[in-house]
């Protein structure tokens, strides 16, 4: 739901200019150095990018889902590392507090997320726990006015920069499923927290992940999100529905960037006496890219509007995430093919994007998990 089209247009225009003028020119440097320059991070803070979804009363922009989707598409036209840096503050790193936090938790942390003073990080995945998130082994034992956390979390985005961790931990070992899990705000400076080495990934250089190890970490009871045990996994599921739409929208933005790059290359590259864009097989690949991207855009905007209307969109969010992330992989593959041998050379952005987009089919729920959710919900609705 668009609250004020003129204001949104101004925001989108500002982001588009920032992407074109500052982020795209810095892509190669970020890829080579595996680091986003601090000057760019400061500019991202000044633009309010760390608080896009934080409620206005806490200093953020309070974007609706439809507005957030359009912003994600705009940010998708550059390296996903930039979006990843702000993504946790606008999504999984803060959303549990936005949805279920106490008044004190919201006042204490959300304003700092909105300005980028704090980077929030989300700790769910573990070495032996991925798709079956309800099987987490990290424990939280109540001792007086503190919980004591023990366990290891894996592939945690922005962990090296994090000021806080939203940690899913088992508070009731007698309950093996989701109801035994609670969510905690754990400050990064707490005694007993250590980080693994930064993961060396296939792509997305500049976006850092690592293990986070909790060894008898004492967390005040007031940092139990919502002030109630057994609600953590449910809170995380609320986060994931919105996050899946966001990743779907981001995939669309990247697909549109890839199409632009492939089209420009096809118009410039000459073979057999004419631009390769005039050859029918190249045109077919461009047309397929455009068609699939348009279809994904329509899906995401429809689901976003439904969510803003208060409808339950678990199935639709999974449909969008499944289709859009698979789609951008196909678009990236065609973009490399259109570039020919040049597409395999790092001088061209398509080589980097080809590796970057592979991750989208894995996090926020794998494609296989999305299919399971969709089918399960279909069967439930028909019963």
Secondary structure, DSSP 8 states (H G I E B T S, - for coil): --S-HHHHHHHHHHHHHHIIIIIHHHHHHHHHHTS--HHHHHHHHHTTGGGSSS-GGGTS----HHHHHHHHHHHTTS-HHHHHHHHHHHTTTTHHHHHH--HHHIIIIIHHHHHTSS-EEEE--BTTBSS-GGG---EEEEETTEEEEEEEEEEEETGGG-SEEEEEEES-TT--SGGGEEEEEEETTSTTEEE------SS-TT--EEEEEEEEEEEEGGGBGGG-TT-HHHHHHHHHHHHHHHHHHHHHHHHHHHHHHHHHHHHH-EETTEEGGGSHHHHHHHHHHHHHHHHHHHHHHHHHHHHHTT---HHHHHHHHHHHHHHHHHHHHHHHHHHGGGGGSTTSHHHHHHHHGGGGGTTTS-HHHHHHHHHHHHHHHH-
